[in-house]
Amino acid sequence: MPYINGKEVLPMELLQEIQKYFKGGVIYIPDVENSRKEWGTKTNTRSILKERNSEIKAKKKSGMTIPQLMEEYHLSYDSIKKIVYCQ
């Protein structure tokens, strides 16, 4: 996150009030809690992984072994096992 000077974005009254508690330095102001989005909602990563995991399950069901799936998808044994057996 880039550094922004408070003079550029805050009203002078608010800036003076903040300076009573914090003078100089860098301060982080978090976003409103309810405005946070869940992981993967800004991109299509979530749907890509869901599709990949479905493919892995189908290939395992059709007879592929975990080592073969590890080789094809470049995932660890534990990752393949979680996808196939836990989801």
N, C-alpha and C positions, 0 to 999 in steps of 0.2 A: 504494500500500500504506500503510495507516495506521501511525502511530507507536504502539508498544506498550512500556510500561515493563518492563524486564527483571525487576523485583521481582514483577511480576504473573504471569509465566509460567515463570521459571527457579527451580530449587531454590537456596537460599542458598549452598550449597557451590560450585555451578557459577557463580553470579553472582560470588562472591568470586574464583574462579579467573580468570574473564574480566577482572575489574577489575585483575588483575596485569598484563595486556597492553594493556588499553584502558580508560582512565578518562574517563567522560563522553562526550558526543557521540552521534552516531547510527551504528549499525553495521548492515550488511545481512548477513543470514544466508541464503544461497541454499538452495533446495530440493535434495533428493537428486537427483543427475543422472538416474538411471533412472526417476524418477517423472514426468518431463516428458512431456506428451502432444503428439502431432503436431498441426500446425495443422489446424483445422477439425474436430477430433474431439469437441469439447464442444458444437458447434452443428451445424446441418444445412447450413452454408454450402458445404462441400465438395460435397455432393450437388446443391445448387442450381446451383453453377457447372458441374458436370459435365453436368447436364441442359441448361443454357443453351448450353454449348459444342457439345453434340450437335445441338441445334436449329440453331445457326449453320452447322455442317458440312453438315447436310441441306439447308438453304436455299441454301448455296453450290453444292452438287451439283445442285440443281434449277434453277439458273440465275441466282440473285441475284448482283449484283456486290458487290465489297467496299465501294464507297461506299454502296450501299443498306443493307448490313449495318451499316456504321458509323452511319448515320442511325437505324436501327431499335433498335440495342442501345447507342447512345451510347458507343462504344468507338473508339479510335484505329485508324488504318490498320494500324499494326504489331501491335496486339493482335489484330485480326481475322485478319491474315495468320498469326500464330503459332498461333491456334486452328485455322485451316483447313488449314495446310500442315505444321505441326510435331508435332501431337499424334496 
